[in-house]
Amino acid sequence: TKVGHNAMIYCDPPYADTTSYKTAKEFDYNEFWQTIREWSINNFVLVSEQVAPPDFISIWEQSTLRSLNPTGKSMVTEKLFVYKDGLYMKYKGVNHDSIQR
């Protein structure tokens, strides 16, 4: 998929390693993260997830209760990730090597 330049893109994929909706069982996480890397070069791309590959950086997080059913709630930390070599990090003037994980 092609996207323009300097676009703001928000992605909320099915969370990896969690119980997912039936329609998300065939989601290709490797292809998703590779696409995000490519889009991030010329766009501001934010990904809502709990975990991301090592070349992504969490820029925000919030603890919240999550449940797919009313009796099985659990506390999780949702995060927003950006690609460390993407436009967002260049715009912010952040040296990703100085960020502690």
N, C-alpha and C positions, 0 to 999 in steps of 0.2 A: 504494500500500500504506500502510495506517495503522499507526502504532506508538504506544505509550503515551508517558508522560512519565518522564524520568529513567532511561530504559533504557540499558544499555551495548550498543552495536552494533558488531561488528567485520565489516568487509567486505574481501574478498580477490578483487577482480574480475580478469578476464584482463588482464595487463599491456598497456598501450597501446604501439604501435610495436614489438612484439616478435613473434616466431614464436609462434603460439598453437595451442591444441588445436582440432581441427576443429569442435567444438561451440561455440566462442567466436567464430567468425568473424562472427556477426550481432549481436554485443554493441553496444548503443547507448551510447557513452560520454557523450554530451551528456545523455541522459536519466538515466543513472546519477549524474553529478555534480549535476544539478539535484535529484534525489531525496535525495542526501546533504545538500545545503544545507537542504532542507525538514526532514528528520529531525533535523538538528543543532541546530535552534532549541530543541527541548525534550528532547534526548537527548545522550548522550555517544557520538559516532560516530567510530570510527577506521577509516581506509582504508589498506590495505597496497598500495603502488604505488611505481614508480620516479619518476614525474612526476605533477603535479597542476595544475589551473588556478591562476592567480595568487592567487585568493582563498582558497587553502588553505595551511596552514603545516605544515612538517615538524617533528614533535616528537621523532622518533627515527630513527636510520638505522644500518644494519649492512652492511658489505661481505660478499659471499658468492659462491660459485661456483654458477652455474646452468646447467642443460642439459636439453634435451628428448631428447637422445640421449647415449650414453656417450662419444662422441668429440668433441663440440662444446661443451666447457665454456668459460664465460667469466666474468670477474669483474664483478659488478654491485653497485649499492648499493640495497638495499631500504629503504623508508622507511615510516613511519606518518604519515599526514596527518590534520589536523582542519580544519574550516571556521573561518575567522578570526572569523566573527560567531556561532559556535555556542556551545552550552552549555558545552562543555569549556573554551573560552577564558574565558568569563565566570566559571566556577567557579575556574579557576586565577588569576583576577584579572590577566590579562595584557593589556596594551595592545598590540594587534597592530601598531600603527604604530611601536612601538619595537623590533620584532624585525628583525634584519638578515637578509637573504637571501643 
